[in-house]
Amino acid sequence: QVQLVESGGGLVQAGGSLRLSCAASGSTFSINVMGWYRQAPGKQRELVATITSGGSTNYADSVKGRFTISRGNTKNTVYLQMNSLKPEDTAVYYCRYSGWYNEYEYWGQGTQVTVSS
């Protein structure tokens, strides 16, 4: 089992910044993919950004140039730096930990991000 603890959500004005953190613990694997997904009210959960254990990143088009995903020194922590936030970024953000081929996955409890106009 892998446990994920997220932090860093909150309320911010449009144009502001927030930094989300997610720490994985338990039976972690050296080869993995960590990522952030979000779900707005009435919408499906969508990918925001992912990063492999090797450091390769992938971003949704809607956040490219504004969000940056990175790993901590321990490699089991992932950050999402969110700049130039827009009201449409408002959602619950979830951390995901998965195998390279999605053979397993774990989700965090979610953290609310609200961007006011």
Buried (B, 14 or more C-beta within 10 A) or exposed (E): EBBBBBEBBEEBEEEBEBBBBBBBEEEBBEEBBBBBBBBBEEEEBEBBBBBBBEEEEBBBEEBEEBBBBBBEEEBBBBBBBBBEBBEEBBBBBBBBBBEEEEEEEBBBEBBEBBBEE
